[in-house]
Amino acid sequence: MAKVSVIGLGYIGLPTSVVVAMAGHSVLGVDINPKTVETINSGKAHIEEQGLDELVAKTTKDGSFKAFTTVQPADVYLIIVPTPFTGESKQPDMKYVRQAATDIAPFIKEGDLVVLESTSPVGSTKNDVAKVILDIRPELTGKIYFAFCPERAIPGNTLHELVHNDRTVGGIDEASTAKAVEFYTSYIKGDILQTTSDTAEMVKLTENASRDVQIAFANELSLVCDDLGLDVWKVIELANHHPRVNILQPGPGVGGHCIAVDPWFIVASSPKNTPLMRTAREVNDSKPNWVVEQVKKAINEKQKTEKPVIGLLGLAFKPDVDDLRESPSVTVATTLKNSTDAEIMVCEPYINHHEIFNLSPLDELLEKSNILVMLTDHSEFKNISAEKLKNKIIIDTRGTFK
Ligand SMILES: NC(=O)c1ccc[n+]([C@@H]2O[C@H](COP(=O)([O-])OP(=O)(O)OC[C@H]3O[C@@H](n4cnc5c(N)ncnc54)[C@H](O)[C@@H]3O)[C@@H](O)[C@H]2O)c1
């Protein structure tokens, strides 16, 4: 069993740390955020994820997992730090990955394995990890192993999927691939698919860009159906009876740290060849504004008879999680707040506090609002009775009340 250093203890790094520790390795987690480290070492998870609190408590108590604010020497280093894009230009921002590589360089010894798990543009394992480390430690050239192994876990079921999903593992050379496969075999129950680091990087981006394009199709369809007075949910349901058609569901847009970000890495790498992926991003990014326009029409309608009170259901980017990153629900809420005088109530059961909005309990929101906007289809919202929806204008971006 190895000493494993997980660099970045966020939504993926923390669950990875505990499943690796549960497999018998000794995990030395690292995060630059001291509060995160303190919370973990007190036996708690700083993020909401089913089953995570229990496993953090167990592994920190039995000593198989400990968190630090600085890198500790290990045999395997997993880099799981953010990979956002920069502002308007939508270029990948690899500064966190390069910093993590710089931070671990002084500790690496002959025979160690360094794996980049952060979703990254093609060439990153070679250029932003291996080159950065070997520039600092040239004497280790050819003596350490570098690989890329992306995550596929879904928030809400991360712990299960981290272990049971198939994984693509690609080294910068064959020896690196073999070394990485040996490590992942120690805790992954799904198939481990071997390739090169460049291909593995492209595979991850392809998975997310594919989802984005398909969701954009559903979102565009929802606008067309609205224009034609048709029920998009019915159209999709009936079309999906075709044995070779499988249209996804529309929504208020696309959020999260992955699908809303990663297609830009492909577009940035080959701008001339990616009109479809760029347009899909633009279609999905424009959907929250369309929802805002629907709400404004409802406000004008309500104003004729009573004072409009908007009830917004959900801020998270997907159901049953507390993750608000890139969330279209947040875009709708903040755009409405900045562009209307109407009273806005927000219910988000997965967080206790929001910087901009006062959060309301569901019952109070249902009682006081007369325009109800379903943004994030959390389980709690799916059982709202028809009685409680009476006399409200409903804007249902998820088809929950259909
Ligand atoms: N969240 C998901 O569902 C998901 C799924 C698949 C892939 N990914 C990819 O995984 C990567 C990480 O995503 P996440 O959601 O876990 O991000 P996150 O923001 O939740 O966590 C990243 C952590 O890294 C820490 N960090 C940043 N720089 C550091 C450094 N130099 N040393 C130590 N810690 C550092 C941050 O403080 C933060 O706690 C991203 O590339 C993302 O695209 C995420």
The ligand as an SDF file (V2000), in Angstrom:
LIG
                    3D

 44 48  0  0  0  0  0  0  0  0999 V2000
  -17.0520   18.5030   -9.2620 N   0  0  0  0  0  0  0  0  0  0  0  0
  -17.2630   17.5660  -10.1780 C   0  0  0  0  0  0  0  0  0  0  0  0
  -18.3290   16.9710  -10.2310 O   0  0  0  0  0  0  0  0  0  0  0  0
  -16.1680   17.1810  -11.1600 C   0  0  0  0  0  0  0  0  0  0  0  0
  -16.3720   16.0580  -11.9720 C   0  0  0  0  0  0  0  0  0  0  0  0
  -15.3800   15.6810  -12.8610 C   0  0  0  0  0  0  0  0  0  0  0  0
  -14.2120   16.4360  -12.9510 C   0  0  0  0  0  0  0  0  0  0  0  0
  -14.0360   17.5350  -12.1470 N   0  0  0  0  0  0  0  0  0  0  0  0
  -12.7680   18.2720  -12.2810 C   0  0  0  0  0  0  0  0  0  0  0  0
  -12.0000   18.0660  -11.0990 O   0  0  0  0  0  0  0  0  0  0  0  0
  -11.2170   19.2250  -10.8260 C   0  0  0  0  0  0  0  0  0  0  0  0
  -11.5040   19.6920   -9.4110 C   0  0  0  0  0  0  0  0  0  0  0  0
  -12.8720   20.0250   -9.3180 O   0  0  0  0  0  0  0  0  0  0  0  0
  -13.6110   20.1910   -7.9290 P   0  0  0  0  0  0  0  0  0  0  0  0
  -15.0530   20.2700   -8.2490 O   0  0  0  0  0  0  0  0  0  0  0  0
  -13.1290   19.1790   -6.9600 O   0  0  0  0  0  0  0  0  0  0  0  0
  -13.0350   21.6320   -7.4990 O   0  0  0  0  0  0  0  0  0  0  0  0
  -13.1600   22.3600   -6.0670 P   0  0  0  0  0  0  0  0  0  0  0  0
  -13.0470   23.8120   -6.3300 O   0  0  0  0  0  0  0  0  0  0  0  0
  -14.3250   21.8130   -5.3140 O   0  0  0  0  0  0  0  0  0  0  0  0
  -11.8460   21.8680   -5.3030 O   0  0  0  0  0  0  0  0  0  0  0  0
  -10.5630   22.2360   -5.6560 C   0  0  0  0  0  0  0  0  0  0  0  0
   -9.7480   22.4120   -4.3780 C   0  0  0  0  0  0  0  0  0  0  0  0
   -8.3930   22.6420   -4.7410 O   0  0  0  0  0  0  0  0  0  0  0  0
   -7.8330   23.5470   -3.7930 C   0  0  0  0  0  0  0  0  0  0  0  0
   -6.5880   24.0570   -4.3780 N   0  0  0  0  0  0  0  0  0  0  0  0
   -6.3910   24.9530   -5.3630 C   0  0  0  0  0  0  0  0  0  0  0  0
   -5.0800   25.0990   -5.6200 N   0  0  0  0  0  0  0  0  0  0  0  0
   -4.4180   24.2680   -4.7820 C   0  0  0  0  0  0  0  0  0  0  0  0
   -3.0430   23.9600   -4.5620 C   0  0  0  0  0  0  0  0  0  0  0  0
   -2.0660   24.5210   -5.2630 N   0  0  0  0  0  0  0  0  0  0  0  0
   -2.7390   23.0560   -3.5940 N   0  0  0  0  0  0  0  0  0  0  0  0
   -3.7040   22.4660   -2.8590 C   0  0  0  0  0  0  0  0  0  0  0  0
   -5.0250   22.7300   -3.0220 N   0  0  0  0  0  0  0  0  0  0  0  0
   -5.3760   23.6060   -3.9750 C   0  0  0  0  0  0  0  0  0  0  0  0
   -8.9310   24.5470   -3.5570 C   0  0  0  0  0  0  0  0  0  0  0  0
   -8.7580   25.2420   -2.3470 O   0  0  0  0  0  0  0  0  0  0  0  0
  -10.1770   23.6270   -3.5440 C   0  0  0  0  0  0  0  0  0  0  0  0
  -10.5070   23.1910   -2.2380 O   0  0  0  0  0  0  0  0  0  0  0  0
  -11.5850   20.2490  -11.8940 C   0  0  0  0  0  0  0  0  0  0  0  0
  -10.6670   20.1710  -12.9570 O   0  0  0  0  0  0  0  0  0  0  0  0
  -12.9360   19.7740  -12.3690 C   0  0  0  0  0  0  0  0  0  0  0  0
  -13.2090   20.1860  -13.6760 O   0  0  0  0  0  0  0  0  0  0  0  0
  -14.9830   17.9090  -11.2600 C   0  0  0  0  0  0  0  0  0  0  0  0
  1  2  1  0
  2  3  2  0
  2  4  1  0
  4  5  1  0
  4 44  2  0
  5  6  2  0
  6  7  1  0
  7  8  2  0
  8  9  1  0
  8 44  1  0
  9 10  1  0
  9 42  1  0
 10 11  1  0
 11 12  1  0
 11 40  1  0
 12 13  1  0
 13 14  1  0
 14 15  2  0
 14 16  1  0
 14 17  1  0
 17 18  1  0
 18 19  2  0
 18 20  1  0
 18 21  1  0
 21 22  1  0
 22 23  1  0
 23 24  1  0
 23 38  1  0
 24 25  1  0
 25 26  1  0
 25 36  1  0
 26 27  1  0
 26 35  1  0
 27 28  2  0
 28 29  1  0
 29 30  1  0
 29 35  2  0
 30 31  1  0
 30 32  2  0
 32 33  1  0
 33 34  2  0
 34 35  1  0
 36 37  1  0
 36 38  1  0
 38 39  1  0
 40 41  1  0
 40 42  1  0
 42 43  1  0
M  CHG  2   8   1  16  -1
M  END
$$$$
